[in-house]
Amino acid sequence: MNVNRRKFLKTSGAGMAGSLLIPSIVQSCQSTVIPPNVQAYLDHFEVSPGVLRKVISTALSKGGDYADLYFEHKILNSLGLEDGKVNRAYSNIDFGVGIRVLKGDQTGFAYSENISTDAMLKAAKTAANIASGTKNIPADELAEAIPPDFYSVEKSWEEVGVQQKVSFVQKLNDKIFSLDERVSKVNVYQTDEVSYVLFYNSEGLVTYDYRPLVSMGAVCIMEKNGKMENSYTSRSFRKGFEFLNDELIDLLAQESIDKTSILFDATKPKAGEMPVVMGAGGSGILLHEAIGHTFEADFNRKGTSIFADKMGKKVAENFVNIIDDGTLPGNRGSINMDDEGTQSEKTYLVKDGVLNSYIHDRISAKHYDVSPTGNGRRESFRHVPLPRMRSTYMEVGPHSKDDIITNVKSGIYVDNFSNGEVKIGAGDFTFFVKSGYLIENGKLTQPIKDINIIGNGPQALADITMCANDYLIDNGTWTCGKSGQSVPVTCGLPTVLVKKLTVGGVNA
């Protein structure tokens, strides 16, 4: 690939910035005039409109209903610090195209790391085998879909050298050590990536995206009287080099100390069923694991989700509004367009307590005769798109955090999580709580740590009896796994009271 990356960025960036000032539109690309942004991406991947049409025609040659091409070029860099020194550095370049053919709700798929015409035609023939027969499609003109721009970049990662990033990794390490003499060890990491995406389908739609993603985090290990505790903190956004600054370093360092030091005084609560107050922010894992996955339309289309027959029905209190959103500026879970070329949107999954929408990709949207919601996502060009969450959160409610805690005589408050999982069919979930507090007679008392919370998604949703006005998105390095694929997401929640969940603590 003999491409001037910096020139491409300037050309692409200028066009995308302009799209902020006008509505997203679809415009025809005449055979003699190709819009600058489309041409920039065609040049980047060294393909022409004629080649795109030829590959699509081959993909549909056995009678498929629809086909699309997903070109991706990803540049990834990472740094790691341990024992006071940056001792790990890694870079990777990934490049290729995924070719998908749909016949009804069946999918034929192949990918190639070589995007020569011959290699793409070979992959297209493989994907075409999902159908049998013959079909000729006309060579339609390309219709450009201008994407919105939910992640602006002041300085791209391709313009930044390793040493510029190393200094911030070292700063975070030194800052954490300076804040507390009990700190015995710190691990710091920083990753950044950019992805160029070009999408084209058999309907003539052509669109594109430039996706930045950066993360920084630290594991803090502290020692007190022979006892050791550790905690992890991170931030991740779709931003450029401007993400790394002294304010971020100070925030991560203090948070690392606060999250770790509280664990020295923490205990485990008694096991059993009890009221659980989910703190604002990271408690959004409740929505993601307990509810979000069961709203994904592929599970509902196949009848495996417990919510498959609940569309339009009341599933929660009237003040509950749950959203899956791909439009939050700079958010880790945001996307200008999904990996099927559908522009991102803000989707109300639950509106005023009523199930309002599933999380759709192209296949499920056609099945339900609705519009796609911009949730067709894939890990890379090597994978097929699936209905996946983006940023999933609940809007504010009518109560206050203090009122909610005061309302609980005996229970727990939790706000720091590490992971979770759900059984889609039954909606049963579990997630791991790193830290929180006991609630005794309406007050936060003893810190708690290292417990599991177990429940059922639909029941937990119905059991949210209070919701505060302190909504918060957790901007950590949340990553969602499904069908062997991982994609970046975020989650958020105001403080809510769940009437009853099972807490795995210690026996009485």
C-alpha positions in Angstrom: 0.0 0.0 0.0 1.7 3.2 -1.2 -0.6 5.7 0.4 0.2 9.0 2.1 -1.6 8.5 5.4 -1.2 12.0 6.6 -2.6 13.4 3.4 -5.5 11.0 3.6 -6.2 12.1 7.2 -6.3 15.7 6.2 -8.6 15.1 3.2 -10.9 12.8 5.2 -10.9 14.9 8.3 -11.9 18.0 6.4 -14.8 16.3 4.8 -16.0 14.7 8.0 -15.8 18.0 10.0 -18.0 19.6 7.3 -20.6 16.9 7.8 -21.2 18.3 11.3 -22.7 21.4 9.7 -25.2 19.7 7.4 -27.7 16.9 7.8 -26.6 13.4 7.0 -27.6 12.7 3.4 -27.4 10.1 0.6 -26.2 11.4 -2.7 -25.6 9.7 -6.0 -22.0 9.3 -7.2 -22.1 9.9 -10.9 -19.7 7.7 -12.9 -17.5 10.7 -13.8 -17.7 12.5 -10.4 -16.9 10.7 -7.2 -17.3 12.8 -3.9 -13.9 13.6 -2.3 -14.4 11.5 0.8 -15.5 8.4 -1.2 -12.5 8.9 -3.5 -10.1 9.2 -0.5 -11.3 5.8 0.9 -11.3 4.2 -2.5 -7.7 5.4 -3.0 -6.8 4.2 0.5 -7.9 0.7 -0.2 -6.8 0.9 -3.9 -10.2 -0.1 -5.3 -12.5 1.4 -7.9 -16.3 1.6 -8.3 -16.0 -0.9 -11.1 -14.1 -3.4 -8.9 -16.7 -3.0 -6.1 -19.6 -3.8 -8.5 -17.7 -6.8 -10.0 -17.2 -8.3 -6.6 -20.8 -7.7 -5.5 -22.0 -9.2 -8.7 -19.9 -12.3 -8.1 -21.2 -12.5 -4.5 -24.8 -12.5 -5.8 -24.1 -14.8 -8.8 -25.8 -17.8 -7.1 -29.0 -16.0 -6.2 -28.3 -14.3 -2.9 -30.8 -11.6 -1.9 -28.1 -9.1 -0.7 -24.4 -8.7 -0.4 -21.9 -6.3 1.2 -18.2 -5.5 1.4 -16.5 -4.4 4.6 -13.0 -3.1 4.1 -10.9 -2.4 7.2 -7.4 -1.1 7.9 -6.5 -0.9 11.6 -3.3 0.4 13.2 -2.9 -0.6 16.9 -0.2 0.5 19.4 0.2 -0.3 23.0 2.7 0.4 25.9 3.1 -1.3 29.2 4.9 -0.3 32.4 6.0 -2.5 35.3 8.5 -2.0 38.1 8.8 1.7 37.2 9.9 1.2 33.6 8.1 0.9 30.3 9.1 -2.6 29.3 6.5 -3.6 26.7 5.7 -2.0 23.4 3.5 -3.6 20.7 2.3 -2.5 17.3 0.0 -4.3 14.8 -1.5 -3.5 11.4 -4.6 -5.4 10.3 -6.0 -5.1 6.8 -8.5 -6.9 4.7 -12.1 -7.2 3.5 -15.1 -9.3 4.7 -17.7 -10.3 2.1 -21.2 -11.2 3.2 -24.1 -12.7 1.3 -27.7 -13.0 2.7 -30.3 -15.4 1.5 -33.3 -15.0 3.7 -32.0 -15.1 7.2 -29.0 -17.3 6.2 -25.5 -15.9 5.9 -22.7 -16.8 3.6 -19.4 -15.2 4.6 -15.7 -15.1 3.6 -12.8 -12.7 4.2 -9.5 -12.0 2.6 -6.4 -10.3 3.8 -5.5 -9.7 0.2 -7.7 -7.2 -1.6 -6.5 -7.8 -5.1 -9.4 -8.2 -7.5 -8.7 -11.9 -7.9 -8.5 -12.6 -4.2 -11.8 -10.7 -3.6 -13.6 -12.5 -6.4 -12.5 -15.8 -4.9 -13.8 -14.9 -1.5 -17.0 -13.6 -3.1 -17.6 -17.0 -4.8 -17.2 -18.7 -1.4 -19.7 -16.4 0.3 -22.1 -16.8 -2.7 -22.5 -20.5 -1.9 -25.2 -19.8 0.7 -27.5 -19.6 -2.3 -28.0 -21.8 -5.3 -29.1 -20.6 -8.7 -28.2 -17.6 -10.9 -28.9 -13.9 -10.7 -27.7 -10.9 -12.5 -27.7 -7.4 -10.9 -27.4 -4.1 -12.7 -24.3 -2.0 -12.2 -26.0 0.7 -10.1 -24.3 4.0 -9.5 -22.8 4.4 -6.0 -24.9 6.3 -3.5 -22.8 8.0 -0.8 -24.1 8.1 2.7 -22.3 10.9 4.5 -21.7 9.8 8.1 -22.1 12.0 11.1 -19.1 12.8 13.2 -19.4 11.8 16.9 -15.7 11.6 17.6 -13.5 14.5 16.6 -9.7 14.2 16.6 -7.4 17.2 17.3 -4.2 15.3 16.7 -4.3 11.8 15.2 -2.3 8.9 16.7 -0.5 8.5 13.4 1.2 11.8 14.1 2.4 10.8 17.6 5.7 9.2 18.4 6.3 6.5 21.1 8.3 8.9 23.4 5.4 11.3 23.6 3.2 8.5 24.9 5.8 7.0 27.2 6.1 10.2 29.2 2.4 10.0 30.2 2.7 6.4 31.1 5.7 7.2 33.3 3.8 10.2 34.9 0.9 8.0 35.9 3.2 5.5 37.6 5.1 8.2 39.5 1.9 10.1 40.5 0.3 7.0 42.0 3.5 6.3 44.1 3.6 9.9 45.3 0.1 9.8 46.7 0.4 7.1 49.3 3.4 5.4 50.9 1.5 2.1 51.0 1.8 1.7 47.3 4.1 -1.2 46.6 3.6 -1.9 42.9 2.0 -0.2 39.9 1.2 -1.5 36.4 0.3 1.0 33.7 -0.8 0.5 30.2 -1.8 2.7 27.3 -3.3 1.6 23.9 -4.3 3.6 20.9 -5.7 2.5 17.5 -7.2 4.0 14.4 -9.4 2.2 11.9 -10.3 3.1 8.4 -13.5 1.5 7.2 -15.1 1.4 3.8 -18.5 -0.1 3.3 -20.3 -1.0 0.0 -23.5 -3.1 -0.6 -25.5 -4.5 -3.4 -28.0 -1.6 -3.0 -25.3 0.8 -4.2 -24.7 2.3 -0.8 -21.2 3.4 -0.1 -20.1 4.9 3.2 -16.9 5.2 5.3 -15.6 5.9 8.8 -12.4 6.8 10.5 -12.5 5.4 14.1 -10.0 6.4 16.8 -9.9 4.6 20.1 -7.6 5.2 23.1 -7.4 3.6 26.6 -5.2 4.2 29.6 -5.4 2.3 32.9 -3.5 1.3 36.0 -3.4 -1.5 38.5 -2.5 -0.3 41.9 -1.1 -2.7 44.5 -0.9 -1.5 48.1 0.5 -3.1 51.3 -0.5 -2.4 54.9 0.6 -4.5 57.9 1.5 -7.4 55.8 -1.9 -7.4 53.9 -2.0 -6.6 50.2 -4.9 -5.2 48.2 -5.2 -4.2 44.5 -7.6 -2.3 42.3 -7.9 -1.3 38.7 -8.9 2.0 37.1 -9.1 3.2 33.5 -10.5 5.6 31.0 -11.2 5.0 27.3 -12.6 7.3 24.6 -12.7 7.8 20.8 -10.2 10.7 20.8 -6.8 11.6 19.5 -3.6 12.4 21.4 -5.4 15.2 23.2 -6.8 12.5 25.5 -3.4 12.3 27.3 -3.0 15.2 29.6 -2.1 16.0 33.2 -5.7 16.2 34.3 -6.3 12.6 33.2 -3.1 11.5 35.0 -4.3 13.2 38.3 -7.8 11.7 38.0 -6.6 8.1 37.4 -3.9 8.3 40.1 -6.3 9.5 42.8 -9.0 7.0 41.7 -6.4 4.2 41.9 -5.5 5.1 45.5 -9.2 5.6 46.6 -10.3 2.3 45.1 -7.5 0.3 46.6 -7.2 1.8 50.0 -10.8 1.3 50.9 -10.3 -2.5 50.5 -8.1 -2.7 53.7 -11.1 -2.1 55.9 -13.6 -4.1 53.8 -15.3 -7.3 54.7 -17.9 -9.6 53.1 -21.6 -9.3 54.0 -23.8 -12.2 55.0 -25.1 -14.1 52.0 -28.7 -14.1 51.0 -31.4 -12.2 49.4 -31.5 -8.5 50.2 -32.2 -5.0 48.7 -29.3 -3.8 46.6 -28.6 -0.1 45.8 -26.7 0.1 42.5 -24.4 3.2 42.6 -24.3 5.6 39.6 -21.9 4.8 36.8 -20.3 1.4 36.6 -23.5 -0.2 38.0 -24.7 0.0 34.4 -23.3 -3.5 34.1 -26.7 -4.4 35.5 -28.3 -3.1 32.3 -25.6 -4.6 30.0 -25.6 -8.1 31.5 -29.0 -8.5 33.0 -31.0 -6.7 30.4 -29.1 -5.5 27.4 -28.1 -8.9 26.0 -31.7 -10.2 26.3 -32.8 -7.2 24.2 -30.6 -8.2 21.3 -32.9 -9.0 18.4 -31.2 -12.2 17.2 -32.0 -13.9 20.5 -35.6 -12.6 20.3 -36.0 -13.5 16.7 -35.0 -17.1 17.5 -37.2 -17.2 20.5 -34.4 -17.8 23.0 -34.7 -14.6 24.9 -37.2 -14.3 27.8 -38.2 -10.9 26.2 -39.2 -12.5 22.9 -43.0 -12.1 23.6 -42.8 -8.8 25.6 -42.6 -6.1 22.9 -45.0 -3.3 23.7 -45.6 -4.7 27.2 -44.9 -3.2 30.6 -41.6 -4.5 31.9 -40.6 -1.9 34.6 -41.9 1.0 36.6 -43.1 4.1 34.7 -39.9 6.1 35.5 -37.6 3.5 33.9 -36.2 4.6 30.5 -33.3 2.5 29.1 -31.3 3.6 26.1 -28.7 2.1 23.8 -26.9 5.0 22.2 -24.2 5.3 19.5 -24.2 9.1 19.4 -22.5 10.2 22.6 -19.6 12.5 21.5 -16.2 10.8 21.9 -17.7 7.9 23.8 -15.9 4.5 23.6 -19.2 2.8 22.6 -20.2 5.4 20.0 -20.0 4.7 16.2 -20.7 7.1 13.3 -22.1 4.1 11.5 -22.4 0.5 12.3 -20.6 -2.3 10.4 -23.6 -2.7 8.0 -23.4 1.0 6.9 -26.4 2.1 9.0 -25.9 5.4 10.7 -25.9 5.4 14.4 -28.8 6.6 16.6 -30.1 6.9 20.1 -32.5 4.0 20.6 -35.1 3.7 23.5 -35.2 0.1 24.5 -37.6 0.7 27.4 -39.7 3.9 27.3 -41.8 4.8 30.4 -41.5 1.2 31.6 -42.6 -0.4 28.3 -40.4 -2.5 26.1 -40.0 -0.2 23.1 -37.4 -1.7 20.8 -34.9 -4.5 20.4 -31.3 -4.0 19.4 -31.4 -4.6 15.7 -29.0 -5.5 12.8 -30.1 -5.7 9.2 -31.4 -9.3 9.4 -33.5 -8.9 12.5 -34.9 -5.5 11.4 -36.1 -7.2 8.2 -37.7 -10.0 10.2 -39.6 -7.6 12.5 -40.3 -5.2 9.6 -38.6 -2.2 11.4 -35.7 0.0 10.6 -32.2 -1.1 11.7 -31.0 0.7 14.9 -27.4 0.9 13.9 -26.3 -2.0 16.1 -24.9 -4.4 13.5 -21.3 -4.6 14.9 -18.3 -6.9 14.3 -14.9 -7.3 15.8 -13.1 -7.0 12.5 -13.4 -7.7 8.8 -12.9 -11.4 9.7 -16.3 -11.6 11.4 -20.0 -11.2 10.5 -22.0 -8.4 12.1 -24.3 -9.2 14.9 -26.8 -7.1 17.0 -24.5 -5.6 19.7 -24.8 -2.9 22.3 -23.0 0.4 22.1 -23.5 2.7 25.2 -26.3 1.3 27.3 -27.7 3.5 30.1 -30.8 4.5 32.1 -32.1 8.0 32.2 -32.6 9.9 35.5 -35.5 9.1 37.8 -37.6 11.1 40.3 -35.7 10.3 43.4 -32.4 11.3 45.1 -29.5 9.1 46.1 -29.9 10.0 49.7 -33.6 9.1 49.6 -32.8 5.7 48.1 -30.2 4.8 50.7 -32.4 6.1 53.6 -35.2 3.8 52.3 -33.1 0.7 52.9 -33.0 -0.8 56.4 -30.6 -3.6 55.7 -28.9 -4.2 52.4 -25.8 -3.3 50.4 -24.6 -0.5 48.2 -22.3 -1.4 45.2 -20.5 0.8 42.7 -17.3 -1.0 41.6 -17.5 -4.0 39.3 -15.1 -6.1 37.3 -17.1 -8.4 35.1 -20.4 -10.3 34.5 -22.3 -12.7 32.4 -25.8 -13.7 31.5 -27.7 -16.8 30.3 -29.8 -15.3 27.5 -32.6 -17.8 27.5 -33.7 -17.6 31.2 -32.2 -14.1 31.7 -30.2 -15.3 34.8 -27.1 -13.2 35.4 -24.2 -12.9 37.8 -21.5 -10.2 38.2 -18.6 -9.6 40.4 -18.5 -6.7 42.8 -15.1 -5.4 43.7 -16.2 -3.0 46.4 -19.2 -1.3 48.1 -20.8 -0.7 51.5 -23.2 -2.3 53.9 -26.4 -0.3 54.4 -27.7 -0.4 57.9 -30.7 1.6 59.1 -30.6 3.8 56.0 -26.9 4.6 56.3 -23.7 3.5 54.5 -21.5 1.8 57.1 -18.9 -1.0 56.7 -17.0 -1.3 53.3 -17.5 -4.6 51.6 -15.5 -6.4 48.8 -15.2 -9.4 46.5 -18.8 -10.6 46.3 -21.1 -11.9 43.5 -24.6 -10.7 42.8 -27.0 -13.1 41.2 -30.4 -12.5 39.8 -32.8 -12.7 36.9 -32.8 -9.9 34.3 -36.6 -9.4 33.8 -37.2 -9.8 37.5 -34.4 -7.3 38.4 -35.8 -4.8 35.9 -39.3 -5.2 37.4 -37.8 -4.9 40.9 -36.2 -1.4 40.3 -38.4 0.5 42.8 -36.5 3.8 43.0 -34.3 5.7 40.5 -32.2 8.8 41.3 -31.4 11.9 39.4 -27.6 11.3 39.2 -27.1 9.5 35.9 -23.5 8.8 35.1 -21.7 7.0 32.2 -18.7 4.8 33.3 -15.9 5.6 30.8 -13.7 2.7 31.6 -12.4 0.0 29.2 -15.7 -2.0 29.0 -15.5 -4.7 26.3 -18.5 -6.9 25.4 -18.0 -10.5 24.3 -20.5 -12.4 22.2 -20.2 -15.4 19.8 -16.4 -15.2 20.0 -16.3 -11.5 19.1 -15.3 -8.6 21.3 -16.3 -4.9 20.7 -15.9 -1.8 22.8 -18.9 -0.6 24.8 -19.8 1.6 27.7 -22.6 1.5 30.3 -24.2 3.9 32.7 -26.8 4.2 35.4 -28.2 6.6 38.0 -28.4 5.3 41.5 -31.2 2.7 41.6 -32.8 0.5 44.2 -33.4 -3.2 43.3 -35.9 -4.6 45.7 -34.2 -8.0 46.0 -31.1 -9.7 44.6 -29.1 -12.7 45.8 -25.7 -11.7 47.3 -23.0 -14.2 47.6 -21.2 -13.3 50.8 -20.5 -15.4 53.9 -22.8 -17.7 55.8 -24.4 -16.4 58.9 
